[in-house]
Amino acid sequence: MEPSTDFVGRDVVSARDFKREQFEHVLRGVEDLEKHKGSLDGALKGRLAALLFFEPSTRTYSSFQIAAERLGMRVSGFAGPTGSSITKGETLHDTVKMFEGYGADIFVIRHSKMGAARFAAEISDTPVINAGDGSREHPTQAMVDLYAIKRAFGRIDGLKVGMLGDLRYGRTSSSLAYALSNFDVEITFIAPDALQMRPEVTQLLKQRGVDPRKERALRDVAGKLDVLYVTRIQKERIPDPTEFEKVKGMYEVNLEALKDAKPSLKVLHPLPRVDELATEVDGTNYAQYFVQAAGGLPLRMVLLNLVLGGVS
Amino acid sequence: MAEKGKERMLVSRIEEGTVIDHIPDWKADTVARVLRLDRLARMQADVSVVILENVTSKLLGRKDIIKIDQWHVDEKDADILCLVFPSITVNYIDEGKVSKYQPKVPDAIEGRIKCPELLCISNAEREPVVPRFATLKRDRLLQCHYCDALLPFDSVPEHVRT
């Protein structure tokens, strides 16, 4: 039986699949890297990372690309469908098989279809990291989010976490909820009914002993929260555009909305934001989202290094 | 016995095939849809299907029965039926001899049901993905292996692959 923190060769498809000690192991790795900057540089020299982004991405793609390059890896693949064979109709299956043949040591995959990363992991012996599969999951963002919380409070246990916005179609929210369910936290989902968290997420949380509260308005809970996780309304994921128009702008987080908040509240956002998080919050002590974003690079370096068995 | 005799009067016994019994009354069409009997009947020239509806039953009060002449329903399909209609029983008939099969809720289902989530990879055109579900028996739900979407047992007939 391998130790539960052993990541070598494993897929990172869903935050459901990871236990508390595994998340803590990753976070400790990031803390170490922050203390000893450069300690992983070149750790995976000569290995090949295939970044297959079937959906356009700027930040996640760039952070994986820079992380891989800092580790000494060669990077191949594409940052979106434009200009790739995807526009000619090449399937995920064939693309994975092709890059496997080219000697990829790891796949980082973003795809519009839910479950795409799990499918890729099944058809390939090469480890797969899910960089977002439709509106389902984004497990590495959840690790980035956990790290931002840990950094702000020095702990995750005992915190009251509110998750606001597009919980139904926002993949970062479901992954973070799964990740948090390993800790002793209180979770409140704040969203209009149409965008409330998907039943499969709340069901698993309940199985794990976390019974999330559901609220329609931030004002009802703002004063009780330690962490407020704000997400963008992702209109491209909403099948009915009229549904989007109804909820657009209803959940803007600004100083007025935070007037009852604890002084120690930290606001997180996976970015990019549209109009759900006002720039007037940026200069306050609430704003943790730029610190959070900065954690993306070291976290992805640590994760790649763990999965590919680089420097211990 | 009188009711049994009455049923015999309606349809003669079959020597080879399947009898699906104890279907809740007026639900035979749903069973036929799950088993895709229309396609079966079209494809197999020597297969006949008889549907009896609202027959009296000691167990259920009223029930439906489906008799399929010259065709053995796959046990896995019978198990899927059991998700929706736990009361059903299946009798296989070989050269006039009857053997009973009691369908059971399977632990997993592969290939027979479509994921209710349209954006699931298992619904993607041209991707060679076989839909797979785990059964959450206590909650009477199926869960997609790929996207985690939940499907109530009672909604299974609308998601059978055609």
Interface residues (C-beta under 8 A of the other chain):
Chain A: S14 R16 G89 T91 L92 H93 H111 S112 K113 M114 G115 A116 R118 F119 D133 G134 S135 R136 R198 P199 E200 V201 Q203
Chain B: E117 L119 C120 I121 S122 N123 A124 R126 E127 P128 V129 D139 Q143 C144 H145 Y146 C147 D148 A149 L150
